Amino acid sequence: MGIIKPSYLLRLNNMKSITFTFSPFHPKSTSTRALLSQVMTDKCRNTNGRCEVKPVVKSDMSEPVIEVVWTDNQISKINPTSMTVKELINYIDRNNARF
């Protein structure tokens, strides 16, 4: 999976909510589960206590989806099936930098 950026550098400060929808048994949900565990750490959650983190666990083997609602009400839907955790974190960091 590569080197994972420490969670204290992952910031939720420009997000209203982030929703992780995944089937834990889907073979391509690994990076989604790993990112969810990063987001759920206290260091990450303390960057924005108002950001709603919603894990939606499914049992239908559907592909994972991450949906981010930014503070400007833009919605980003991410298909993490071909992305590593590092790429997901970099995507979030790039979008945080636009504010």
N, C-alpha and C positions, 0 to 999 in steps of 0.2 A: 504494500500500500504506500510505501514511501514515508518520508518524514512528515509528521503532522505538526503544524504550527501550534505552539502552546495556546491553551484556551484563553489565557489572560489577554492575548492580543486580539482575539475574536470579539468584536464589539457589536452589540445589538442596539446601539444608541439611536439609529435612524429608522428603526422598525416599529410598527404598531403590533404586528403579529408575524409569527412564522409557524406554518403547519407542516408537519411531516406525516405523509400518508404512505404507508408501506405494509407489505406482508412480510413478517419476519422470516418466513421460509423461502421467499423468493431469492434465487441465487445472486441477483444484482442489487439487493437492498443493503449490502454491507456498508457502503459509504454513507448511506442515509442513516443507518443505525449509529455509525461512528460519529457523524456530525451531531446527531441528537444527543449523544452522550457528552460531546464537547459543550453544546449549548446549555445543557442542564447543570453544568458545574456552577458553583457559587460565584466564582470570579467572572464568568461570562454573564450570568444572570444579573449581577450587580451593576453591569454597564448600562442597563435599562430595566428597572424594576417594573415598568409599565408594559413592557413587551410581553404579549401573550404567546406562550409556547404551547402548541397543541399537537401532541402525538396522536395520530389516528391509525390504529393497528387493524389491519384487515386479514381475513383468512382465505381470500379468494385467489391468491397467487398473482394479484395485479402488480404491475410495475410501480415502483416508488415514484412519488411526486413531492417536491418541496415547494410550498407557496409562501412567498414573502409579501406582506403588505407594508409599504414604506410610509413614512410620515407625510409624504405628499400625496398619499392615497394611490400611488401607482402599485400595480400588482405584478410581481415577477413569478412565473411558474417555471420551475427548474426540473428538468428531467435528469436525475443523477445516475442513471443506469450506466453511462459510459464515462462518468467523472470520478476522480479520486477524492478523498476527503480534502486534500490540499487544494485541489482545483475548486471545490465547493467553497472553501474558506476564502480563497483568492477572489472568487466571484462576489461573495458578500462584501469583502473589503473594498473592491473596486466600486461597488454600488454605494457603500457608505461614504466613499471619498467624494461623491458627486454633490453632497450636501454642504 
